Amino acid sequence: MAKIRVGIVGITGYTGEELIRILLRHTGAEITALCGRTSAETRPLKDVYPHFDGTGIVCEPLDAASLAGKTDVVFLALPHRVSFGIVPELLDKNIKVIDLSADFRLNDPAVYERWYGEKHTAPSLLGEAVYGLTELNRGKIRAARLVANPGCYPTTILLALAPLLAGRIGERSSIIIDAKSGISGAGRKTVAEYYKNEHPNFRPYSIGGTHRHIPEIEQELSKIAGEKITVTFTPHILPMERGMVSTIYISTGREMSAAELRDVYASRYGGEPFIRFMEEGKIPDVRNITGTNYCDIGAYIDARARRLVIVSAIDNLVKGASGQAVQNMNVMFGIKETEGLEVHSVS
């Protein structure tokens, strides 16, 4: 079978670099086009990332007509608002698109405009875009030509809560999410500023329901629950480069055994290649997911307070971004879902 021809637009950010790393070891795909966000120059990839020396791949200016002749799918690793003008042109040329920005995640353009402060200029595509949380939307992703890759925080939260909400377990008005991310989740510019002015500081941010991932989280949780869900979400910056942990609290309203809780997750995620449910006595942590596409989930009972405590951990650059994007590509093209994602490495 011929290899999938892959283009990546926006290679200078963390997610673009991670896509290259994963796809270079992918036996079913070949990188046939790399483009920066704004560069009009053609230059070797090794000039951008010396550690990719020897690939022979050249970065070139973005040109949709050129991509149409040599790509089957294009990953857009671009800042929010930039994909609007690119996605319609690629789709018109029968190129499948996996967008890693937030531009096609929200179903309502008015919600996007309220949270991102920009007018949505491609609203006609929102009904077509498939939310790319693979474990929940695999069937739709398989038939999609436009996938909106989820945000990193939403990935940890939705995977952790989906079995409970789908099973009508817990008081849905009581959900509190305490999430912590390595600084790479904010992009290279913010990382440089953090190391210059703050490191090794640890702090919350976007307190009081102001983080842009909130409408995405609530939109998808509401779909799972079949009713409007509102959450309290507070993110934090951790003094490390990569990794993310979300600790989620939800009141049970009744007694619940550890065996019952385990069965809820086993029935939903049994056989999922990238979901690892923790054995009794073990807790998800960053060390064991770094460089992987795994989401580790642990579910615990606080019997005294009659609450469940759900902990999920991912590498925000892999399962939270580029790895999940490749997982979605594999599903879209009907190849082994784990291809290119089996190796634990950040080199």
C-alpha positions as CSV (number, residue, x, y, z in Angstrom):
1,M,0.0,0.0,0.0
2,A,1.3,3.5,-0.9
3,K,2.4,5.6,2.0
4,I,0.2,8.6,3.1
5,R,1.7,11.8,1.8
6,V,1.8,14.3,4.6
7,G,2.3,18.0,4.7
8,I,2.9,20.1,7.9
9,V,2.2,23.8,8.0
10,G,3.7,25.7,10.9
11,I,6.8,23.8,11.8
12,T,8.5,26.3,14.1
13,G,6.3,25.7,17.1
14,Y,6.4,22.9,19.6
15,T,3.6,20.9,17.9
16,G,5.1,21.3,14.4
17,E,8.4,19.9,15.7
18,E,6.7,17.1,17.5
19,L,4.7,16.1,14.4
20,I,8.0,15.9,12.4
21,R,9.5,13.7,15.1
22,I,6.6,11.3,15.1
23,L,6.1,11.1,11.4
24,L,9.8,10.5,10.6
25,R,9.4,7.1,12.3
26,H,5.9,6.4,10.9
27,T,6.2,3.4,8.5
28,G,2.9,4.2,6.8
29,A,3.4,7.9,6.1
30,E,6.0,10.1,4.4
31,I,6.5,13.8,4.9
32,T,6.3,15.3,1.5
33,A,5.9,19.0,2.3
34,L,6.9,21.3,5.2
35,C,6.0,24.9,5.4
36,G,6.6,27.7,8.0
37,R,3.9,30.0,9.0
38,T,5.3,33.2,7.3
39,S,8.6,32.3,5.7
40,A,8.8,32.9,1.9
41,E,12.2,31.2,1.7
42,T,13.1,27.6,0.8
43,R,15.6,26.1,3.3
44,P,16.7,22.7,4.5
45,L,14.9,21.3,7.6
46,K,18.3,21.0,9.3
47,D,18.6,24.8,9.3
48,V,15.5,25.0,11.4
49,Y,16.1,21.9,13.6
50,P,19.7,20.7,13.5
51,H,18.7,17.5,15.2
52,F,16.8,16.5,12.1
53,D,20.0,16.6,10.0
54,G,20.2,13.9,7.5
55,T,16.5,13.8,6.5
56,G,17.1,15.8,3.3
57,I,13.7,17.4,3.8
58,V,13.3,21.0,2.6
59,C,11.0,23.6,4.0
60,E,9.1,25.8,1.5
61,P,6.7,28.7,1.3
62,L,3.0,27.8,1.8
63,D,1.2,27.3,-1.5
64,A,-2.0,25.3,-1.6
65,A,-1.7,24.5,-5.3
66,S,1.7,22.9,-4.7
67,L,0.4,20.9,-1.7
68,A,-2.4,19.5,-3.8
69,G,0.1,17.8,-6.0
70,K,2.0,16.1,-3.3
71,T,-0.1,15.6,-0.1
72,D,-3.0,13.5,0.9
73,V,-3.4,15.2,4.3
74,V,-2.1,18.4,5.9
75,F,-1.5,19.1,9.6
76,L,-2.0,22.8,10.5
77,A,0.1,23.6,13.5
78,L,-0.7,27.3,13.5
79,P,-1.9,29.9,16.0
80,H,-5.6,30.5,16.4
81,R,-7.3,32.5,13.7
82,V,-4.7,31.6,11.1
83,S,-6.4,28.5,9.7
84,F,-9.5,30.2,8.5
85,G,-8.0,31.3,5.2
86,I,-6.1,28.0,4.6
87,V,-8.6,25.2,5.4
88,P,-11.2,26.0,2.7
89,E,-8.5,26.2,0.1
90,L,-7.0,22.8,1.1
91,L,-10.4,21.1,1.2
92,D,-11.3,22.5,-2.2
93,K,-8.2,20.7,-3.5
94,N,-9.4,17.4,-1.9
95,I,-6.7,17.4,0.8
96,K,-7.8,16.2,4.2
97,V,-7.0,18.6,7.0
98,I,-6.1,18.0,10.7
99,D,-6.2,21.4,12.4
100,L,-4.4,21.7,15.8
101,S,-5.7,25.1,16.6
102,A,-9.0,26.0,18.2
103,D,-10.5,27.4,15.0
104,F,-12.9,24.5,14.2
105,R,-13.4,23.0,17.7
106,L,-16.4,25.1,18.8
107,N,-19.7,24.5,17.0
108,D,-21.1,28.0,17.4
109,P,-19.2,30.9,15.7
110,A,-20.6,33.3,18.2
111,V,-19.0,31.4,21.1
112,Y,-15.7,31.4,19.2
113,E,-15.9,35.1,18.7
114,R,-16.7,35.7,22.4
115,W,-13.8,33.7,23.7
116,Y,-11.2,34.4,21.1
117,G,-12.0,38.0,20.2
118,E,-12.1,37.4,16.5
119,K,-14.8,37.0,13.9
120,H,-15.0,33.4,12.6
121,T,-14.6,33.7,8.8
122,A,-15.3,30.1,7.9
123,P,-18.5,29.3,9.8
124,S,-19.9,27.1,7.0
125,L,-17.2,24.4,7.9
126,L,-18.1,24.2,11.6
127,G,-20.9,21.7,10.9
128,E,-18.5,19.5,9.0
129,A,-15.5,19.6,11.3
130,V,-15.2,16.5,13.5
131,Y,-13.9,17.0,17.1
132,G,-10.9,14.8,17.1
133,L,-10.9,13.0,20.4
134,T,-10.2,9.6,19.0
135,E,-11.6,7.4,21.7
136,L,-14.9,9.2,21.7
137,N,-15.4,10.0,18.0
138,R,-13.5,7.3,16.1
139,G,-16.4,6.5,13.7
140,K,-16.9,10.1,12.7
141,I,-13.1,10.7,12.4
142,R,-12.9,7.7,10.0
143,A,-15.2,9.5,7.5
144,A,-14.0,13.0,8.1
145,R,-12.1,15.3,5.8
146,L,-11.6,18.0,8.4
147,V,-10.7,17.1,12.0
148,A,-10.4,19.7,14.8
149,N,-7.8,18.3,17.1
150,P,-8.7,18.8,20.7
151,G,-6.9,21.1,23.2
152,C,-4.5,19.5,25.7
153,Y,-6.5,20.4,28.9
154,P,-9.8,19.2,27.3
155,T,-8.2,15.9,26.3
156,T,-7.3,15.1,29.9
157,I,-10.7,16.2,31.2
158,L,-13.0,14.7,28.7
159,L,-11.3,11.3,28.7
160,A,-11.4,11.3,32.5
161,L,-15.1,12.3,32.8
162,A,-16.7,10.7,29.8
163,P,-17.4,7.2,31.4
164,L,-19.0,8.9,34.4
165,L,-21.2,11.3,32.5
166,A,-22.2,8.7,29.9
167,G,-23.1,6.3,32.8
168,R,-25.0,9.1,34.7
169,I,-22.7,8.8,37.7
170,G,-22.1,11.7,39.9
171,E,-23.7,15.1,40.5
172,R,-23.1,17.0,37.3
173,S,-23.4,20.4,38.8
174,S,-20.5,19.7,41.2
175,I,-17.5,19.2,38.7
176,I,-14.3,21.0,39.8
177,I,-11.2,20.7,37.7
178,D,-7.7,21.5,39.0
179,A,-5.3,21.1,36.1
180,K,-1.5,21.6,35.8
181,S,0.6,21.9,32.7
182,G,4.2,22.1,31.7
183,I,5.1,25.5,30.2
184,S,5.4,24.2,26.6
185,G,1.6,24.3,26.5
186,A,1.8,28.0,26.2
187,G,4.1,28.1,23.2
188,R,7.8,29.0,22.6
189,K,7.4,32.7,23.2
190,T,5.8,32.2,26.6
191,V,8.4,29.6,27.5
192,A,11.2,32.0,26.8
193,E,9.6,34.6,28.9
194,Y,9.0,32.2,31.7
195,Y,12.6,31.1,31.9
196,K,13.7,34.7,31.7
197,N,11.4,36.1,34.3
198,E,9.7,33.4,36.4
199,H,11.4,30.0,36.5
200,P,11.0,27.9,38.7
201,N,7.7,29.5,39.7
202,F,4.5,27.6,40.1
203,R,1.1,29.4,39.9
204,P,-2.5,29.2,38.8
205,Y,-3.8,31.5,36.0
206,S,-7.1,32.3,34.3
207,I,-8.9,32.1,37.6
208,G,-12.6,32.6,37.7
209,G,-13.7,30.8,34.5
210,T,-11.7,32.8,31.9
211,H,-9.6,30.2,30.2
212,R,-10.3,29.7,26.5
213,H,-10.6,25.9,26.8
214,I,-13.7,26.2,29.0
215,P,-16.2,26.4,26.2
216,E,-14.6,23.5,24.5
217,I,-14.7,21.4,27.7
218,E,-18.3,22.3,28.4
219,Q,-19.5,21.8,24.8
220,E,-18.1,18.3,24.6
221,L,-19.1,17.3,28.2
222,S,-22.7,18.5,27.4
223,K,-22.8,16.3,24.3
224,I,-21.7,13.3,26.4
225,A,-24.2,14.1,29.2
226,G,-27.1,15.0,27.0
227,E,-27.6,18.2,29.0
228,K,-25.9,21.5,29.7
229,I,-22.7,21.1,31.8
230,T,-20.9,23.9,33.6
231,V,-17.6,23.3,35.3
232,T,-15.2,25.2,37.6
233,F,-11.8,25.0,35.8
234,T,-8.5,26.4,37.2
235,P,-5.3,25.7,35.3
236,H,-1.8,26.0,36.7
237,I,1.7,26.4,35.2
238,L,4.2,23.8,36.4
239,P,8.0,24.5,36.5
240,M,8.8,21.9,33.8
241,E,8.7,21.8,30.0
242,R,6.1,19.1,29.2
243,G,3.5,17.0,30.9
244,M,0.0,17.7,32.2
245,V,-2.1,16.4,35.1
246,S,-5.8,17.1,35.7
247,T,-7.4,16.3,39.1
248,I,-11.2,16.3,38.9
249,Y,-13.7,16.3,41.8
250,I,-17.3,15.2,41.4
251,S,-19.8,14.5,44.1
252,T,-21.4,11.0,44.0
253,G,-24.5,11.6,46.1
254,R,-24.3,8.0,47.1
255,E,-22.0,5.3,48.3
256,M,-19.8,3.7,45.5
257,S,-17.3,0.8,45.7
258,A,-13.9,0.8,44.1
259,A,-14.9,-2.3,42.1
260,E,-18.0,-0.5,40.7
261,L,-15.9,2.5,39.7
262,R,-13.3,0.4,38.0
263,D,-16.0,-1.4,36.0
264,V,-17.3,1.9,34.7
265,Y,-13.9,2.7,33.2
266,A,-13.2,-0.9,32.0
267,S,-16.5,-1.1,30.1
268,R,-15.7,2.2,28.3
269,Y,-12.0,1.9,27.7
270,G,-11.3,-1.8,27.6
271,G,-9.1,-2.4,24.5
272,E,-8.3,1.2,23.9
273,P,-4.6,1.3,22.9
274,F,-3.7,4.6,24.5
275,I,-5.8,4.6,27.7
276,R,-4.2,3.1,30.7
277,F,-6.4,2.7,33.8
278,M,-4.3,2.6,37.0
279,E,-4.1,-0.5,39.1
280,E,-5.2,-0.2,42.7
281,G,-2.7,1.8,44.7
282,K,-1.1,3.5,41.7
283,I,-1.6,7.2,40.6
284,P,-1.0,8.8,37.2
285,D,2.1,10.9,37.0
286,V,4.0,12.9,34.4
287,R,7.2,10.7,34.3
288,N,5.4,7.7,32.9
289,I,3.6,9.5,30.1
290,T,6.4,11.8,28.8
291,G,7.0,11.3,25.1
292,T,4.1,8.9,24.7
293,N,0.6,9.1,23.4
294,Y,-0.9,7.5,26.5
295,C,-3.5,9.0,28.8
296,D,-3.2,7.5,32.2
297,I,-6.3,7.6,34.3
298,G,-6.9,6.8,38.0
299,A,-10.2,6.9,39.8
300,Y,-10.5,7.2,43.5
301,I,-13.2,7.4,46.1
302,D,-13.2,10.0,49.0
303,A,-15.9,8.2,51.0
304,R,-15.9,10.7,53.8
305,A,-16.8,13.6,51.5
306,R,-18.8,11.4,49.1
307,R,-16.8,12.5,46.2
308,L,-14.9,10.9,43.3
309,V,-11.4,12.0,42.6
310,I,-10.4,11.4,39.0
311,V,-6.7,12.0,37.9
312,S,-5.5,11.9,34.3
313,A,-2.1,12.5,32.9
314,I,-0.8,13.1,29.4
315,D,2.1,14.6,27.6
316,N,0.6,17.8,26.4
317,L,2.7,17.8,23.2
318,V,1.8,14.2,22.3
319,K,-1.6,13.0,23.4
320,G,-2.5,16.6,24.0
321,A,-1.6,17.7,20.5
322,S,0.7,16.1,17.8
323,G,0.4,12.4,18.9
324,Q,-3.4,12.6,18.9
325,A,-3.3,14.3,15.5
326,V,-1.3,11.4,14.1
327,Q,-3.7,8.9,15.8
328,N,-6.5,10.7,14.0
329,M,-4.7,10.5,10.7
330,N,-4.2,6.8,11.1
331,V,-8.0,6.4,11.7
332,M,-8.9,8.6,8.7
333,F,-6.8,6.5,6.4
334,G,-7.7,3.2,7.8
335,I,-4.3,2.0,9.0
336,K,-3.1,0.7,12.3
337,E,-4.1,3.3,14.9
338,T,-0.9,3.0,16.9
339,E,1.4,3.3,13.9
340,G,4.2,5.8,14.6
341,L,3.1,6.2,18.3
342,E,4.5,3.1,19.9
343,V,8.0,4.5,20.8
344,H,8.7,6.3,24.1
345,S,11.1,9.0,23.2
346,V,11.4,12.8,23.1
347,S,14.7,12.9,21.2
